[in-house]
Amino acid sequence: MDLIKRNKELIKKFETMINTADINLSKELIDDNAAFYTPVSDKPLYGGSGYLSVVNLMRKSFSDIQWHIKDLVADESKVAVTWELTGTHDGEFMNIQPTYKKISVCVMNFYYFNNAGKITNDVAAVGLIGVLKGIGAL
């Protein structure tokens, strides 16, 4: 199979995974040894369950959160995705009490794949400022 086409299809499945918090899809799509670094943890989070722990943290702050692919570019080993992140700030987020404001923020991530077609790394461009502006914290 064409690796570029494969990687694009995997990211579309990834979109389903993060919007449903599907643990089985996370195990299918993310390498168990993939380490993810996030401001919410002083230690890396590993594999699909580690990645979903960040997704679930966002769900506690924005119960209706959704990620939608706006644009993507792929090559044989990586995919760059521009996401539109939407949700309502109805839970505490980074010590900020719920504002019940709706947000719509564009963020960008780069996903790296191994030969088996599993995500081994996710490098995120800073989207936190957009979230903080959206809930009125900035």
FIZA-290825 format. One record per atom (N, C-alpha, C, CB): residue number from 0; chain; atom name; x, y, z. Coordinates in nm, 3 decimals. Glycine has a CB too. Example, Ala and Ser with C-alpha at 12.3 -4.5 7.8 and 13.67 -1.06 7.14 Angstrom:
2
R pos unit site      c1      c2      c3
R   0    A    N   1.319  -0.569   0.780
R   0    A   CA   1.230  -0.450   0.780
R   0    A    C   1.320  -0.330   0.780
R   0    A   CB   1.131  -0.447   0.905
R   1    A    N   1.285  -0.225   0.708
R   1    A   CA   1.367  -0.106   0.714
R   1    A    C   1.290   0.003   0.787
R   1    A   CB   1.408  -0.060   0.572
***
This chain:
138
R pos unit site      c1      c2      c3
R   0    A    N   0.084  -0.119   0.000
R   0    A   CA   0.000   0.000   0.000
R   0    A    C   0.088   0.125   0.000
R   0    A   CB  -0.095   0.000   0.121
R   1    A    N   0.046   0.225  -0.068
R   1    A   CA   0.112   0.355  -0.070
R   1    A    C   0.115   0.410   0.073
R   1    A   CB   0.038   0.454  -0.166
R   2    A    N   0.235   0.440   0.123
R   2    A   CA   0.250   0.485   0.262
R   2    A    C   0.183   0.619   0.289
R   2    A   CB   0.397   0.495   0.298
R   3    A    N   0.184   0.707   0.192
R   3    A   CA   0.118   0.836   0.211
R   3    A    C  -0.032   0.816   0.229
R   3    A   CB   0.147   0.930   0.091
R   4    A    N  -0.091   0.735   0.144
R   4    A   CA  -0.234   0.706   0.155
R   4    A    C  -0.264   0.637   0.288
R   4    A   CB  -0.281   0.618   0.037
R   5    A    N  -0.179   0.539   0.326
R   5    A   CA  -0.197   0.469   0.454
R   5    A    C  -0.196   0.568   0.570
R   5    A   CB  -0.086   0.364   0.473
R   6    A    N  -0.099   0.658   0.573
R   6    A   CA  -0.086   0.752   0.685
R   6    A    C  -0.206   0.847   0.693
R   6    A   CB   0.043   0.833   0.671
R   7    A    N  -0.257   0.889   0.579
R   7    A   CA  -0.377   0.974   0.578
R   7    A    C  -0.497   0.897   0.634
R   7    A   CB  -0.408   1.024   0.435
R   8    A    N  -0.511   0.772   0.595
R   8    A   CA  -0.622   0.691   0.645
R   8    A    C  -0.609   0.666   0.795
R   8    A   CB  -0.629   0.557   0.571
R   9    A    N  -0.486   0.646   0.842
R   9    A   CA  -0.464   0.625   0.985
R   9    A    C  -0.500   0.749   1.066
R   9    A   CB  -0.319   0.586   1.011
R  10    A    N  -0.469   0.867   1.014
R  10    A   CA  -0.504   0.990   1.086
R  10    A    C  -0.655   1.008   1.091
R  10    A   CB  -0.438   1.112   1.018
R  11    A    N  -0.726   0.967   0.989
R  11    A   CA  -0.873   0.975   0.994
R  11    A    C  -0.928   0.881   1.102
R  11    A   CB  -0.935   0.940   0.856
R  12    A    N  -0.867   0.764   1.118
R  12    A   CA  -0.905   0.674   1.227
R  12    A    C  -0.867   0.735   1.362
R  12    A   CB  -0.838   0.536   1.209
R  13    A    N  -0.752   0.804   1.364
R  13    A   CA  -0.706   0.871   1.485
R  13    A    C  -0.807   0.977   1.529
R  13    A   CB  -0.567   0.935   1.462
R  14    A    N  -0.862   1.050   1.431
R  14    A   CA  -0.966   1.150   1.461
R  14    A    C  -1.084   1.082   1.532
R  14    A   CB  -1.013   1.221   1.331
R  15    A    N  -1.127   0.969   1.482
R  15    A   CA  -1.234   0.894   1.547
R  15    A    C  -1.193   0.853   1.688
R  15    A   CB  -1.272   0.769   1.464
R  16    A    N  -1.069   0.808   1.703
R  16    A   CA  -1.020   0.763   1.833
R  16    A    C  -1.026   0.874   1.937
R  16    A   CB  -0.878   0.713   1.821
R  17    A    N  -0.977   0.994   1.902
R  17    A   CA  -0.975   1.100   2.003
R  17    A    C  -1.114   1.156   2.030
R  17    A   CB  -0.883   1.213   1.959
R  18    A    N  -1.202   1.149   1.933
R  18    A   CA  -1.338   1.201   1.954
R  18    A    C  -1.428   1.103   2.029
R  18    A   CB  -1.402   1.235   1.821
R  19    A    N  -1.388   0.977   2.035
R  19    A   CA  -1.466   0.876   2.106
R  19    A    C  -1.392   0.819   2.226
R  19    A   CB  -1.504   0.763   2.012
R  20    A    N  -1.264   0.855   2.241
R  20    A   CA  -1.178   0.800   2.347
R  20    A    C  -1.177   0.647   2.343
R  20    A   CB  -1.226   0.849   2.486
R  21    A    N  -1.169   0.593   2.223
R  21    A   CA  -1.174   0.448   2.201
R  21    A    C  -1.038   0.384   2.233
R  21    A   CB  -1.214   0.418   2.054
R  22    A    N  -1.034   0.311   2.343
R  22    A   CA  -0.908   0.250   2.387
R  22    A    C  -0.858   0.146   2.287
R  22    A   CB  -0.926   0.186   2.525
R  23    A    N  -0.949   0.072   2.225
R  23    A   CA  -0.906  -0.029   2.127
R  23    A    C  -0.842   0.035   2.005
R  23    A   CB  -1.026  -0.114   2.084
R  24    A    N  -0.900   0.145   1.957
R  24    A   CA  -0.839   0.217   1.845
R  24    A    C  -0.703   0.274   1.886
R  24    A   CB  -0.931   0.329   1.796
R  25    A    N  -0.692   0.322   2.010
R  25    A   CA  -0.564   0.379   2.054
R  25    A    C  -0.455   0.273   2.051
R  25    A   CB  -0.577   0.439   2.195
R  26    A    N  -0.489   0.151   2.091
R  26    A   CA  -0.390   0.042   2.088
R  26    A    C  -0.355   0.002   1.945
R  26    A   CB  -0.444  -0.081   2.164
R  27    A    N  -0.452   0.012   1.856
R  27    A   CA  -0.428  -0.019   1.715
R  27    A    C  -0.339   0.087   1.648
R  27    A   CB  -0.560  -0.030   1.641
R  28    A    N  -0.357   0.213   1.686
R  28    A   CA  -0.294   0.324   1.614
R  28    A    C  -0.163   0.374   1.676
R  28    A   CB  -0.389   0.436   1.605
R  29    A    N  -0.143   0.351   1.805
R  29    A   CA  -0.029   0.411   1.875
R  29    A    C   0.063   0.302   1.928
R  29    A   CB  -0.077   0.501   1.992
R  30    A    N   0.191   0.316   1.898
R  30    A   CA   0.292   0.222   1.946
R  30    A    C   0.299   0.225   2.098
R  30    A   CB   0.430   0.255   1.885
R  31    A    N   0.308   0.107   2.159
R  31    A   CA   0.313   0.098   2.306
R  31    A    C   0.429   0.174   2.367
R  31    A   CB   0.320  -0.047   2.348
R  32    A    N   0.538   0.188   2.293
R  32    A   CA   0.658   0.256   2.345
R  32    A    C   0.661   0.405   2.312
R  32    A   CB   0.782   0.190   2.290
R  33    A    N   0.559   0.454   2.244
R  33    A   CA   0.556   0.597   2.209
R  33    A    C   0.543   0.679   2.337
R  33    A   CB   0.439   0.629   2.110
R  34    A    N   0.632   0.775   2.355
R  34    A   CA   0.631   0.862   2.473
R  34    A    C   0.574   0.997   2.433
R  34    A   CB   0.775   0.878   2.533
R  35    A    N   0.478   1.044   2.510
R  35    A   CA   0.415   1.173   2.484
R  35    A    C   0.442   1.266   2.601
R  35    A   CB   0.262   1.158   2.460
R  36    A    N   0.487   1.386   2.569
R  36    A   CA   0.520   1.487   2.670
R  36    A    C   0.411   1.593   2.669
R  36    A   CB   0.660   1.549   2.644
R  37    A    N   0.365   1.628   2.787
R  37    A   CA   0.255   1.722   2.798
R  37    A    C   0.275   1.810   2.920
R  37    A   CB   0.121   1.648   2.806
R  38    A    N   0.222   1.931   2.918
R  38    A   CA   0.236   2.020   3.034
R  38    A    C   0.161   1.969   3.157
R  38    A   CB   0.187   2.158   2.998
R  39    A    N   0.071   1.871   3.141
R  39    A   CA  -0.007   1.824   3.255
R  39    A    C   0.061   1.711   3.331
R  39    A   CB  -0.143   1.777   3.208
R  40    A    N   0.178   1.666   3.284
R  40    A   CA   0.250   1.558   3.351
R  40    A    C   0.399   1.587   3.348
R  40    A   CB   0.220   1.422   3.286
R  41    A    N   0.465   1.564   3.462
R  41    A   CA   0.609   1.586   3.465
R  41    A    C   0.687   1.466   3.409
R  41    A   CB   0.655   1.614   3.608
R  42    A    N   0.614   1.356   3.380
R  42    A   CA   0.674   1.237   3.321
R  42    A    C   0.605   1.209   3.187
R  42    A   CB   0.663   1.115   3.417
R  43    A    N   0.677   1.144   3.096
R  43    A   CA   0.612   1.110   2.968
R  43    A    C   0.499   1.010   2.990
R  43    A   CB   0.715   1.053   2.869
R  44    A    N   0.400   1.016   2.903
R  44    A   CA   0.288   0.923   2.903
R  44    A    C   0.310   0.830   2.785
R  44    A   CB   0.148   0.997   2.894
R  45    A    N   0.286   0.700   2.805
R  45    A   CA   0.322   0.602   2.702
R  45    A    C   0.203   0.535   2.638
R  45    A   CB   0.411   0.497   2.761
R  46    A    N   0.217   0.509   2.508
R  46    A   CA   0.121   0.430   2.433
R  46    A    C  -0.016   0.493   2.420
R  46    A   CB   0.108   0.298   2.496
R  47    A    N  -0.109   0.410   2.374
R  47    A   CA  -0.244   0.457   2.352
R  47    A    C  -0.314   0.501   2.479
R  47    A   CB  -0.325   0.350   2.286
R  48    A    N  -0.294   0.428   2.588
R  48    A   CA  -0.360   0.467   2.713
R  48    A    C  -0.303   0.599   2.765
R  48    A   CB  -0.344   0.357   2.819
R  49    A    N  -0.174   0.620   2.747
R  49    A   CA  -0.114   0.748   2.788
R  49    A    C  -0.169   0.863   2.707
R  49    A   CB   0.038   0.742   2.773
R  50    A    N  -0.181   0.842   2.577
R  50    A   CA  -0.237   0.948   2.492
R  50    A    C  -0.381   0.978   2.531
R  50    A   CB  -0.230   0.907   2.343
R  51    A    N  -0.459   0.873   2.554
R  51    A   CA  -0.600   0.895   2.591
R  51    A    C  -0.615   0.959   2.728
R  51    A   CB  -0.675   0.763   2.588
R  52    A    N  -0.515   0.945   2.815
R  52    A   CA  -0.525   1.013   2.945
R  52    A    C  -0.528   1.164   2.926
R  52    A   CB  -0.408   0.972   3.036
R  53    A    N  -0.456   1.215   2.826
R  53    A   CA  -0.461   1.358   2.797
R  53    A    C  -0.596   1.395   2.736
R  53    A   CB  -0.345   1.398   2.700
R  54    A    N  -0.645   1.312   2.645
R  54    A   CA  -0.777   1.335   2.585
R  54    A    C  -0.883   1.338   2.695
R  54    A   CB  -0.811   1.224   2.480
R  55    A    N  -0.877   1.243   2.787
R  55    A   CA  -0.977   1.237   2.894
R  55    A    C  -0.965   1.356   2.990
R  55    A   CB  -0.963   1.107   2.972
R  56    A    N  -0.844   1.405   3.010
R  56    A   CA  -0.826   1.526   3.091
R  56    A    C  -0.898   1.644   3.025
R  56    A   CB  -0.675   1.558   3.110
R  57    A    N  -0.883   1.656   2.893
R  57    A   CA  -0.953   1.763   2.821
R  57    A    C  -1.105   1.744   2.831
R  57    A   CB  -0.909   1.765   2.672
R  58    A    N  -1.152   1.619   2.828
R  58    A   CA  -1.296   1.592   2.838
R  58    A    C  -1.352   1.634   2.974
R  58    A   CB  -1.323   1.444   2.814
R  59    A    N  -1.269   1.629   3.078
R  59    A   CA  -1.315   1.672   3.211
R  59    A    C  -1.336   1.823   3.214
R  59    A   CB  -1.213   1.631   3.320
R  60    A    N  -1.262   1.896   3.132
R  60    A   CA  -1.271   2.042   3.128
R  60    A    C  -1.368   2.091   3.022
R  60    A   CB  -1.135   2.101   3.102
R  61    A    N  -1.383   2.012   2.914
R  61    A   CA  -1.468   2.046   2.800
R  61    A    C  -1.544   1.919   2.763
R  61    A   CB  -1.384   2.102   2.677
R  62    A    N  -1.658   1.895   2.828
R  62    A   CA  -1.724   1.764   2.814
R  62    A    C  -1.769   1.733   2.671
R  62    A   CB  -1.845   1.759   2.906
R  63    A    N  -1.791   1.835   2.590
R  63    A   CA  -1.835   1.813   2.452
R  63    A    C  -1.722   1.837   2.351
R  63    A   CB  -1.953   1.906   2.420
R  64    A    N  -1.599   1.827   2.395
R  64    A   CA  -1.483   1.855   2.309
R  64    A    C  -1.481   1.765   2.186
R  64    A   CB  -1.354   1.840   2.388
R  65    A    N  -1.444   1.822   2.074
R  65    A   CA  -1.429   1.748   1.949
R  65    A    C  -1.312   1.807   1.871
R  65    A   CB  -1.561   1.753   1.864
R  66    A    N  -1.241   1.719   1.802
R  66    A   CA  -1.133   1.758   1.713
R  66    A    C  -1.177   1.725   1.571
R  66    A   CB  -0.998   1.685   1.750
R  67    A    N  -1.160   1.819   1.480
R  67    A   CA  -1.199   1.798   1.340
R  67    A    C  -1.079   1.831   1.251
R  67    A   CB  -1.323   1.886   1.302
R  68    A    N  -1.046   1.741   1.161
R  68    A   CA  -0.937   1.766   1.067
R  68    A    C  -0.980   1.877   0.972
R  68    A   CB  -0.899   1.637   0.987
R  69    A    N  -0.901   1.984   0.967
R  69    A   CA  -0.926   2.093   0.874
R  69    A    C  -0.835   2.079   0.752
R  69    A   CB  -0.903   2.229   0.942
R  70    A    N  -0.713   2.031   0.774
R  70    A   CA  -0.618   2.015   0.665
R  70    A    C  -0.514   1.914   0.709
R  70    A   CB  -0.553   2.152   0.624
R  71    A    N  -0.459   1.840   0.615
R  71    A   CA  -0.349   1.750   0.647
R  71    A    C  -0.259   1.733   0.528
R  71    A   CB  -0.401   1.614   0.693
R  72    A    N  -0.131   1.713   0.559
R  72    A   CA  -0.029   1.689   0.459
R  72    A    C   0.051   1.569   0.509
R  72    A   CB   0.063   1.816   0.436
R  73    A    N   0.077   1.474   0.420
R  73    A   CA   0.144   1.351   0.461
R  73    A    C   0.262   1.319   0.371
R  73    A   CB   0.046   1.235   0.462
R  74    A    N   0.359   1.249   0.429
R  74    A   CA   0.461   1.182   0.351
R  74    A    C   0.469   1.038   0.401
R  74    A   CB   0.600   1.256   0.361
R  75    A    N   0.575   0.968   0.369
R  75    A   CA   0.583   0.825   0.401
R  75    A    C   0.598   0.796   0.549
R  75    A   CB   0.698   0.764   0.328
R  76    A    N   0.641   0.895   0.632
R  76    A   CA   0.664   0.869   0.773
R  76    A    C   0.596   0.966   0.869
R  76    A   CB   0.810   0.870   0.799
R  77    A    N   0.533   1.070   0.817
R  77    A   CA   0.468   1.166   0.908
R  77    A    C   0.350   1.235   0.841
R  77    A   CB   0.570   1.272   0.955
R  78    A    N   0.265   1.289   0.928
R  78    A   CA   0.147   1.364   0.883
R  78    A    C   0.139   1.491   0.966
R  78    A   CB   0.015   1.278   0.897
R  79    A    N   0.118   1.603   0.900
R  79    A   CA   0.091   1.730   0.968
R  79    A    C  -0.060   1.755   0.957
R  79    A   CB   0.174   1.849   0.905
R  80    A    N  -0.122   1.785   1.071
R  80    A   CA  -0.266   1.806   1.075
R  80    A    C  -0.298   1.940   1.138
R  80    A   CB  -0.337   1.692   1.151
R  81    A    N  -0.384   2.015   1.073
R  81    A   CA  -0.444   2.132   1.136
R  81    A    C  -0.581   2.086   1.185
R  81    A   CB  -0.454   2.256   1.036
R  82    A    N  -0.601   2.099   1.315
R  82    A   CA  -0.726   2.059   1.379
R  82    A    C  -0.808   2.181   1.416
R  82    A   CB  -0.699   1.974   1.503
R  83    A    N  -0.938   2.169   1.408
R  83    A   CA  -1.026   2.265   1.474
R  83    A    C  -1.077   2.196   1.600
R  83    A   CB  -1.146   2.312   1.379
R  84    A    N  -1.048   2.256   1.712
R  84    A   CA  -1.087   2.206   1.843
R  84    A    C  -1.206   2.287   1.889
R  84    A   CB  -0.969   2.213   1.945
R  85    A    N  -1.318   2.220   1.920
R  85    A   CA  -1.436   2.291   1.968
R  85    A    C  -1.482   2.228   2.099
R  85    A   CB  -1.551   2.287   1.863
R  86    A    N  -1.547   2.308   2.182
R  86    A   CA  -1.599   2.256   2.307
R  86    A    C  -1.650   2.367   2.395
R  86    A   CB  -1.494   2.177   2.379
R  87    A    N  -1.710   2.327   2.506
R  87    A   CA  -1.763   2.420   2.605
R  87    A    C  -1.685   2.402   2.734
R  87    A   CB  -1.916   2.397   2.627
R  88    A    N  -1.634   2.510   2.790
R  88    A   CA  -1.554   2.506   2.913
R  88    A    C  -1.649   2.488   3.032
R  88    A   CB  -1.468   2.636   2.928
R  89    A    N  -1.682   2.361   3.061
R  89    A   CA  -1.778   2.332   3.168
R  89    A    C  -1.717   2.254   3.284
R  89    A   CB  -1.895   2.256   3.111
R  90    A    N  -1.584   2.248   3.288
R  90    A   CA  -1.512   2.186   3.399
R  90    A    C  -1.385   2.263   3.424
R  90    A   CB  -1.480   2.036   3.370
R  91    A    N  -1.325   2.244   3.540
R  91    A   CA  -1.201   2.316   3.572
R  91    A    C  -1.093   2.283   3.470
R  91    A   CB  -1.154   2.282   3.715
R  92    A    N  -1.021   2.384   3.424
R  92    A   CA  -0.913   2.368   3.328
R  92    A    C  -0.793   2.446   3.377
R  92    A   CB  -0.955   2.414   3.186
R  93    A    N  -0.686   2.375   3.411
R  93    A   CA  -0.562   2.439   3.459
R  93    A    C  -0.592   2.538   3.572
R  93    A   CB  -0.490   2.510   3.343
R  94    A    N  -0.668   2.493   3.668
R  94    A   CA  -0.708   2.572   3.786
R  94    A    C  -0.800   2.689   3.752
R  94    A   CB  -0.586   2.625   3.856
R  95    A    N  -0.858   2.689   3.634
R  95    A   CA  -0.954   2.793   3.595
R  95    A    C  -1.094   2.732   3.603
R  95    A   CB  -0.924   2.848   3.450
R  96    A    N  -1.175   2.793   3.685
R  96    A   CA  -1.312   2.744   3.704
R  96    A    C  -1.391   2.756   3.574
R  96    A   CB  -1.383   2.820   3.817
R  97    A    N  -1.494   2.672   3.557
R  97    A   CA  -1.572   2.675   3.433
R  97    A    C  -1.628   2.813   3.402
R  97    A   CB  -1.685   2.575   3.442
R  98    A    N  -1.616   2.852   3.276
R  98    A   CA  -1.672   2.979   3.230
R  98    A    C  -1.796   2.955   3.145
R  98    A   CB  -1.568   3.060   3.151
R  99    A    N  -1.816   2.831   3.103
R  99    A   CA  -1.926   2.789   3.015
R  99    A    C  -1.920   2.858   2.879
R  99    A   CB  -2.060   2.819   3.082
R 100    A    N  -1.802   2.909   2.845
R 100    A   CA  -1.782   2.968   2.713
R 100    A    C  -1.753   2.858   2.612
R 100    A   CB  -1.667   3.072   2.714
R 101    A    N  -1.802   2.878   2.492
R 101    A   CA  -1.772   2.787   2.382
R 101    A    C  -1.642   2.834   2.316
R 101    A   CB  -1.890   2.781   2.278
R 102    A    N  -1.558   2.736   2.281
R 102    A   CA  -1.433   2.769   2.214
R 102    A    C  -1.429   2.704   2.076
R 102    A   CB  -1.311   2.724   2.299
R 103    A    N  -1.354   2.765   1.988
R 103    A   CA  -1.321   2.708   1.858
R 103    A    C  -1.179   2.755   1.829
R 103    A   CB  -1.425   2.754   1.745
R 104    A    N  -1.085   2.661   1.832
R 104    A   CA  -0.944   2.694   1.824
R 104    A    C  -0.878   2.605   1.718
R 104    A   CB  -0.875   2.676   1.962
R 105    A    N  -0.789   2.662   1.638
R 105    A   CA  -0.710   2.582   1.545
R 105    A    C  -0.576   2.549   1.610
R 105    A   CB  -0.689   2.658   1.411
R 106    A    N  -0.539   2.422   1.602
R 106    A   CA  -0.409   2.376   1.653
R 106    A    C  -0.346   2.288   1.546
R 106    A   CB  -0.425   2.297   1.788
R 107    A    N  -0.214   2.271   1.555
R 107    A   CA  -0.144   2.189   1.457
R 107    A    C  -0.059   2.086   1.529
R 107    A   CB  -0.056   2.277   1.365
R 108    A    N  -0.061   1.965   1.476
R 108    A   CA   0.021   1.857   1.529
R 108    A    C   0.091   1.785   1.414
R 108    A   CB  -0.066   1.758   1.610
R 109    A    N   0.208   1.730   1.447
R 109    A   CA   0.282   1.645   1.355
R 109    A    C   0.287   1.506   1.416
R 109    A   CB   0.427   1.701   1.329
R 110    A    N   0.247   1.405   1.340
R 110    A   CA   0.243   1.267   1.385
R 110    A    C   0.347   1.188   1.305
R 110    A   CB   0.101   1.206   1.369
R 111    A    N   0.428   1.110   1.377
R 111    A   CA   0.534   1.030   1.315
R 111    A    C   0.497   0.882   1.326
R 111    A   CB   0.671   1.058   1.383
R 112    A    N   0.518   0.808   1.218
R 112    A   CA   0.479   0.668   1.209
R 112    A    C   0.601   0.578   1.195
R 112    A   CB   0.386   0.648   1.091
R 113    A    N   0.591   0.457   1.253
R 113    A   CA   0.694   0.356   1.232
R 113    A    C   0.657   0.272   1.110
R 113    A   CB   0.711   0.267   1.359
R 114    A    N   0.740   0.174   1.079
R 114    A   CA   0.715   0.090   0.961
R 114    A    C   0.588   0.007   0.973
R 114    A   CB   0.833  -0.003   0.938
R 115    A    N   0.546  -0.019   1.096
R 115    A   CA   0.423  -0.097   1.119
R 115    A    C   0.297  -0.011   1.106
R 115    A   CB   0.428  -0.162   1.257
R 116    A    N   0.315   0.120   1.084
R 116    A   CA   0.200   0.208   1.068
R 116    A    C   0.141   0.254   1.200
R 116    A   CB   0.094   0.140   0.988
R 117    A    N   0.223   0.257   1.304
R 117    A   CA   0.175   0.305   1.434
R 117    A    C   0.242   0.438   1.466
R 117    A   CB   0.204   0.202   1.545
R 118    A    N   0.168   0.523   1.535
R 118    A   CA   0.220   0.654   1.575
R 118    A    C   0.325   0.633   1.683
R 118    A   CB   0.106   0.747   1.627
R 119    A    N   0.441   0.696   1.663
R 119    A   CA   0.550   0.687   1.759
R 119    A    C   0.578   0.819   1.828
R 119    A   CB   0.676   0.638   1.691
R 120    A    N   0.524   0.927   1.772
R 120    A   CA   0.549   1.059   1.831
R 120    A    C   0.443   1.156   1.780
R 120    A   CB   0.692   1.110   1.796
R 121    A    N   0.410   1.251   1.865
R 121    A   CA   0.314   1.358   1.835
R 121    A    C   0.378   1.488   1.882
R 121    A   CB   0.172   1.334   1.905
R 122    A    N   0.409   1.574   1.789
R 122    A   CA   0.468   1.704   1.823
R 122    A    C   0.361   1.808   1.799
R 122    A   CB   0.598   1.734   1.739
R 123    A    N   0.324   1.878   1.906
R 123    A   CA   0.215   1.975   1.898
R 123    A    C   0.269   2.117   1.893
R 123    A   CB   0.120   1.958   2.017
R 124    A    N   0.213   2.195   1.802
R 124    A   CA   0.239   2.338   1.804
R 124    A    C   0.156   2.394   1.919
R 124    A   CB   0.204   2.408   1.665
R 125    A    N   0.197   2.503   1.977
R 125    A   CA   0.128   2.556   2.094
R 125    A    C  -0.012   2.603   2.056
R 125    A   CB   0.208   2.672   2.155
R 126    A    N  -0.113   2.537   2.111
R 126    A   CA  -0.252   2.575   2.091
R 126    A    C  -0.316   2.620   2.220
R 126    A   CB  -0.329   2.461   2.032
R 127    A    N  -0.241   2.609   2.329
R 127    A   CA  -0.293   2.641   2.461
R 127    A    C  -0.336   2.787   2.472
R 127    A   CB  -0.190   2.609   2.567
R 128    A    N  -0.264   2.876   2.408
R 128    A   CA  -0.300   3.018   2.415
R 128    A    C  -0.439   3.040   2.356
R 128    A   CB  -0.197   3.104   2.340
R 129    A    N  -0.469   2.972   2.246
R 129    A   CA  -0.602   2.984   2.186
R 129    A    C  -0.712   2.935   2.280
R 129    A   CB  -0.608   2.907   2.055
R 130    A    N  -0.686   2.825   2.350
R 130    A   CA  -0.783   2.773   2.445
R 130    A    C  -0.804   2.873   2.559
R 130    A   CB  -0.736   2.637   2.501
R 131    A    N  -0.694   2.925   2.614
R 131    A   CA  -0.704   3.021   2.724
R 131    A    C  -0.776   3.149   2.681
R 131    A   CB  -0.564   3.056   2.778
R 132    A    N  -0.752   3.195   2.558
R 132    A   CA  -0.824   3.311   2.507
R 132    A    C  -0.974   3.279   2.491
R 132    A   CB  -0.764   3.358   2.372
R 133    A    N  -1.002   3.158   2.443
R 133    A   CA  -1.139   3.117   2.420
R 133    A    C  -1.224   3.113   2.545
R 133    A   CB  -1.141   2.985   2.356
R 134    A    N  -1.162   3.077   2.660
R 134    A   CA  -1.239   3.071   2.784
R 134    A    C  -1.230   3.200   2.865
R 134    A   CB  -1.191   2.955   2.869
R 135    A    N  -1.160   3.300   2.806
R 135    A   CA  -1.153   3.431   2.871
R 135    A    C  -1.047   3.443   2.978
R 135    A   CB  -1.283   3.464   2.930
R 136    A    N  -0.951   3.348   2.982
R 136    A   CA  -0.847   3.353   3.083
R 136    A    C  -0.734   3.448   3.045
R 136    A   CB  -0.791   3.215   3.107
R 137    A    N  -0.727   3.489   2.919
R 137    A   CA  -0.625   3.586   2.874
R 137    A    C  -0.692   3.710   2.821
R 137    A   CB  -0.532   3.524   2.765
***
